[in-house]
Amino acid sequence: MGALTDLVEAHEDAHVVIPPTTGVEALRNLMEENELAQVGLVSLFGTASVTFEVLAGKCRLALAHIKRLAAHFGLPADVFIGKSVEGSQEQRRLSDRSGIVVGVMPHGSSEAAPS
């Protein structure tokens, strides 16, 4: 059984591309899969306005939100930490060259974050 698992894993590593995702994108996918409306998350975020702001990309997921979401969905916290341009080689390259830390802004805008 272990050999089969290793073969499947090797095949997936070579042929399956999982695109980088943010924690909010993962949350939206889980909401869709579980037919969960935004109002159903208010207890995890504390208020409706914070829930809206996070889902709209106006504020980031806080560590407390990530812990509650992970417990609620029974998933590891790193699902909600996600992967983004932040911390990528491109960001490090731009930071090293300009001295400015480049972050990800909502709605695809590109501004420099304060360093």
N, C-alpha and C positions, 0 to 999 in steps of 0.2 A: 504494500500500500504506500509506503514511504517513497519508493521509486516513482510511482505514478504521480504522487504529489509533486515531486521534484521536477518531473517532465512537464507537468501542467504549469508550474511556476516559471520554468525556463521559457516555455512557449509564450506565456503572458508577458514576461519581461521583454521578450524580443518583438512581440507583435501587437500588444495591447497598449495603446497610449491613453493615459488618464490625464486629461487636461488639468492644469493648475486651477484651483478653485479657492474662493474665499470662504470664511466661516459663514457669512451671510448667505452666499449662494448655496452652501450645504444646507443651511437652515431652510431656505425656500424650497429646496428639493424635498426635504423631509416633511415640510408642511404639505406639499402637494401629494406626496406618497401616503400620508396619514390623513388626508382630507381635513387638515387643521387650518382654521381661519386665524387671522391675526389676533383677534380677541382671545383666542385660546392660549396665547402666549403671554398675556398680560401678567398672570401670576408669576411667571418666570422672570419677567423684566421689572416688575414692580408697578409700573404705570403704563397706561395706553400710549402716552406721548413718547416715552422712551422706546417702547416696542415699535412704534411707527418710525421714529428717527433711526433706529438700528436697521430696520428693514428697508428704509429709503436710502440708506448709505450716508446719512447725515452725521452719525456718530458710530464709533467702533464698538464691537462687543467687548464688554468689560470682563475681567477674570471671573467675577461673581456670576455673570450671565453665562459664561462658558461652562462653569461648573454645574450650574442648574440645568442647562440644556443637555449636557452630557449625561447627567443623572436621569433626566426626564426621558430621553430617547434611548438610554442604555448603551451609549457609545463612548469611545474614548474622547477626552477633551480635545485632542489634536484635530479631530474632525472639524471643530468649530474655530480652531486657530487658523487652519487652512494654509494655503500657499498663495502668495501674491508676489507682485514685483518687488515689494519690500524684502530686503535681505538677499535679493538675487545678485548674480554676478554683474548684471547691468547696473544695478543700483550702486554696488561697491565701486564699479569702474567710474561711474559718474561722480560719486562722492570723493573718490581719491583724486580725480582730475580737477574738480572745481572747489572742493572743500564744502560743498553744499549737499546735504542729505536729501535725496529725492524720494518722495513718498507717493502713494497712490491716492488720488483725489476722486471723489464720487463723480459719476457720470462721464468718465473718461477725460476730464480736464487734466492738465499737466502743469502744476505749479511746484516751486521748490518749497520744501518744508523748512522751518527754521532749524539751524544746526545748533 
